Amino acid sequence: MLTKFYQHILALVFAINEINEDPHILPNVTLGSRIYDSYYDMRMTYRTTLDLLFKSQRFVPNYKCDTQEKLIAVIGGLGSETSYHMADILSLYKFPQLTYGSFALEDMDARKFPSFYRMVPNENQQYMGVVQLLLHFRWMWIGLLAVNDENGEHFVQSMESLLSQNQICLAFTTRVDKQFFWNDLGDLYGLAYNTYQPFADNRSSTLLFYGESMALVTFNTYLFWGDAGYIENPAFRRVWIMTAQIDFVLSGQQKGLDLQFFQGAISFTIHTKEVRGFQKFLQLMKPDWSKKDYFLQYFWEQAFNCEACTGEEKLESLPEPFFEMHMSGHSYGIYNAVYAVAHALHALHLSRFSHTAKAGGKRFEIQDAQPCQLHPFLQGISFNNSAGETVFFNDKMEMGAGFDITNLVTFANKSLLHVKVGQVNPRAGKGKEFTINEDMIVWQAGFNQELPLSLCNDVCPPGSRKKKKEREKFCCYDCIPCPKGKISDQKDMNDCIKCPEDHYPTKNQDGCVFKVITFLSSEEPLGISLASVAISFSLITVLMLGIFIKHRHTPLVKANNRDVTYVLLLSLLFCFLSSLLFLGLPRKESCFLRQSAFGIIFSVAVSCVLAKTVTVVVAFMATKPGSNMRKWVGKRLAYSIIILCSFLQVTICTVWLKISPPFPDFDMQSLTREIVVECNEGSAIMFYTVLAYMGFLSLISLIVAFLARKLPDSFNEAKFITFSMLIFCSVWLSFVPTYLSTKGKYMVAVEIFSILASGAGLLLCIFCPKCYIILLRPDLNRKQEIIRKKNCRI
């Protein structure tokens, strides 16, 4: 006898006594009960069910009456098979059957068993709770031990699918015998040896056990027969996960055993709540409490291991594997089942009484109630029990209270303590259906109170990812570093991920760091250097312009097209100043202006050079006898060239600014660790069109200057223009590939350098020789000298 289960009988008696003493439920009606044992045997189950229906016996605990008994409902059984065998008979006669420990199989047709009520939740909630528990603790490599029957097969099939969907692997699946049975000693040792096989895999520290309490008793016995000292064996250090059908019990024949082997086990238990007065009821129990309770005497002898018991023994002195003073989940289900039947019977009585009173017929008596009449009232039952919880059935005739999650703590005196550490509650809000407090869990001593690992291999650290091993389950994998540019910030990631655009990977590729915002600042050394050069050349240009204005009446200045020279110097001045627009934080205004301003100003400068070169050529050709070029000599030709060439560039820039103007932007891709604040050119085609047109003008100027390089010195700037345009074209030809191959703020630096270098080439090559003559060799800046050199050349 499993003495711990005697509490189920006591919960039944306690509930009946409460109802019989309550004047508000079934007044003037006394409830009684008959109790049968199925002995875990199919034939005995059928026999006792038939005896219950058709054999008249009188057993009303603690109450005597001479009225004939009337069976109105049946509560039971504990095991699923027992419940279903009972249902085969009870459903034929439409007797309400309230089972307190059975879960429904998927193929069980509710229409076949319309009178079957479950005081337990749907087992699917337990499946999902197990999966959530495994995921919470990252136990991905587990062993499964299931009872060897139809229920066990159903559980294995259901869990295999769920575990696979959640990337959890079964290291092994082992069948466990439901009952302790063997023919000879050889069979026993063979069974013990098979029981030890699951513990060969040291990687699986988590074992899921599915079955009923007798299967656990049998399993524990086999372990003891295989090795009496198995509790101390380090190979058996495991985390046990127990399903709700299992209770930690020991039979009277197992006094020498204990349950320390299951220390730290995590159990899914049917939800319970302490009922007021139940513990006091248990404390008053005596072996002579009821002479008609034939189980009580036998229970007392087995529990206290006494043949001549004194009656002074206390139930609270028994270790929990033999008896529990707190109401278990199964006992709580029985307690609620008794009240459900009582409330349904009470509702039936009120309904019939009201109906007959209105119709004026015979008064309805409780003794006249038929079991089938209770079904409509049971199906719609809803009441608050003495523990303060609402009891009702869902549309599948199941209780929906969910499961408690408890942690088993064992002690040296073979006593146990179940500590509630979580719950599975489908009525809770979204995301709160599963809760667990891992800080309250006491693990098996071998784990040193550290979270156990249950993996096929070592955890992949952050900075790496999993790679599946060939010909092994998907839970077995190698760890490989993340590829460049990707990170994994958690353990055991299936794949590495990219950082957000504004982050970059750490050195170990296990996290992301904010990128630094950067731009070419006028306060950093590079920016200061470029700005200093730009200002220096601007001052030099202003100085040269002042020199030419001061000496504007000298022959040298007059001979080199004085007005065009002024325009050229002014355009060069603005070229140098325009480079300052590229420094500092890009803003809407600076982005809008800088490229178009640079393009237009440089086009004016190159147009001036072209105009000066063409003017020299035309002037020389006009001096030849009979030449028709005299009408082209003058300022009109130079002005026309400057205006026309500049106008075309202005048109290009206007179209650009109209259709797709530049704007401030963040370049997060070019550099790994920096976000570059830049001016997005809007239309790359228009940008390169501006450069291409400027390059075209430069090339024309270079060609014309090259052809005019041998003209007389007195009229000729062509040699200097040729050299300056050669520098100019070289700078901008090298600019394009350099610009495209540079990233970040250095792209801006390359463009500023190109502007300054090309502008400086024009300024120094064209105007330095003239300033040298004006300032240092005024003797050469005379009309006679110019005429003399002209005659020598001719």
Stockholm file with secondary structure:
# STOCKHOLM 1.0

chainA/1-794         MLTKFYQHILALVFAINEINEDPHILPNVTLGSRIYDSYYDMRMTYRTTLDLLFKSQRFVPNYKCDTQEKLIAVIGGLGSETSYHMADILSLYKFPQLTYGSFALEDMDARKFPSFYRMVPNENQQYMGVVQLLLHFRWMWIGLLAVNDENGEHFVQSMESLLSQNQICLAFTTRVDKQFFWNDLGDLYGLAYNTYQPFADNRSSTLLFYGESMALVTFNTYLFWGDAGYIENPAFRRVWIMTAQIDFVLSGQQKGLDLQFFQGAISFTIHTKEVRGFQKFLQLMKPDWSKKDYFLQYFWEQAFNCEACTGEEKLESLPEPFFEMHMSGHSYGIYNAVYAVAHALHALHLSRFSHTAKAGGKRFEIQDAQPCQLHPFLQGISFNNSAGETVFFNDKMEMGAGFDITNLVTFANKSLLHVKVGQVNPRAGKGKEFTINEDMIVWQAGFNQELPLSLCNDVCPPGSRKKKKEREKFCCYDCIPCPKGKISDQKDMNDCIKCPEDHYPTKNQDGCVFKVITFLSSEEPLGISLASVAISFSLITVLMLGIFIKHRHTPLVKANNRDVTYVLLLSLLFCFLSSLLFLGLPRKESCFLRQSAFGIIFSVAVSCVLAKTVTVVVAFMATKPGSNMRKWVGKRLAYSIIILCSFLQVTICTVWLKISPPFPDFDMQSLTREIVVECNEGSAIMFYTVLAYMGFLSLISLIVAFLARKLPDSFNEAKFITFSMLIFCSVWLSFVPTYLSTKGKYMVAVEIFSILASGAGLLLCIFCPKCYIILLRPDLNRKQEIIRKKNCRI
#=GR chainA/1-794 SS CCGGGHHHHHHHHHHHHHHHTCTTSSTTCCCCCCCCCCTTCHHHHHHHHHHHHHSCCCCCTTCCCCSCCCCCCEECCSSHHHHHHHHHHHGGGTCCEEESSCCCCTTCCTTTCTTEEESSCCHHHHHHHHHHHHHHTTCCEEEEEEESSHHHHHHHHHHHHHHHHTTCEEEEEEEECSSCCCSSHHHHHHHHHHHHGGGGCTTCCEEEEESCHHHHHHHHHHHHHHCTTGGGCGGGCCEEEECTTCCCCCCGGGTTCCSGGGTTCEEEEECCCCCTTHHHHHHTCCTTSCTTCHHHHHHHHHHHTCSSCCSCCCGGGSCTTTCCSSCCHHHHHHHHHHHHHHHHHHHHHHHHHHHHHHHTCCCCCGGGCCGGGGHHHHHTCEEECTTSCEEECCTTSBCCCCEEEEEEEECTTSCEEEEEEEEECTTSCTTCSEEECGGGCCCCGGGTTSCCCCCSSCCCCTTEEEEECTTSCTTCEEEEECCTTEECCSTTCSSCEECCTTEEECTTSSSEEECEEECCCTTSHHHHHHHHHHHHHHHHHHHHHHHHHHTTTSHHHHHTCHHHHHHHHHHHHHHHHHGGGGSSSCCHHHHHHHHHHHHHHHHHHHHHHHHHHHHHHHHHHHTSTTCSGGGGCSHHHHHHHHHHHHHHHHHHHHHHHHHSCCEEEEECSSSSSEEEEEEECSCHHHHHHHHHHHHHHHHHHHHHHHHTTTSCTTTCCHHHHHHHHHHHHHHHHHHHHHHHHCCTHHHHHHHHHHHHHHHHHHHHHHHHHHHHHHHHCGGGSSHHHHHHHHHHHC
#=GC SS_cons         CCGGGHHHHHHHHHHHHHHHTCTTSSTTCCCCCCCCCCTTCHHHHHHHHHHHHHSCCCCCTTCCCCSCCCCCCEECCSSHHHHHHHHHHHGGGTCCEEESSCCCCTTCCTTTCTTEEESSCCHHHHHHHHHHHHHHTTCCEEEEEEESSHHHHHHHHHHHHHHHHTTCEEEEEEEECSSCCCSSHHHHHHHHHHHHGGGGCTTCCEEEEESCHHHHHHHHHHHHHHCTTGGGCGGGCCEEEECTTCCCCCCGGGTTCCSGGGTTCEEEEECCCCCTTHHHHHHTCCTTSCTTCHHHHHHHHHHHTCSSCCSCCCGGGSCTTTCCSSCCHHHHHHHHHHHHHHHHHHHHHHHHHHHHHHHTCCCCCGGGCCGGGGHHHHHTCEEECTTSCEEECCTTSBCCCCEEEEEEEECTTSCEEEEEEEEECTTSCTTCSEEECGGGCCCCGGGTTSCCCCCSSCCCCTTEEEEECTTSCTTCEEEEECCTTEECCSTTCSSCEECCTTEEECTTSSSEEECEEECCCTTSHHHHHHHHHHHHHHHHHHHHHHHHHHTTTSHHHHHTCHHHHHHHHHHHHHHHHHGGGGSSSCCHHHHHHHHHHHHHHHHHHHHHHHHHHHHHHHHHHHTSTTCSGGGGCSHHHHHHHHHHHHHHHHHHHHHHHHHSCCEEEEECSSSSSEEEEEEECSCHHHHHHHHHHHHHHHHHHHHHHHHTTTSCTTTCCHHHHHHHHHHHHHHHHHHHHHHHHCCTHHHHHHHHHHHHHHHHHHHHHHHHHHHHHHHHCGGGSSHHHHHHHHHHHC
//
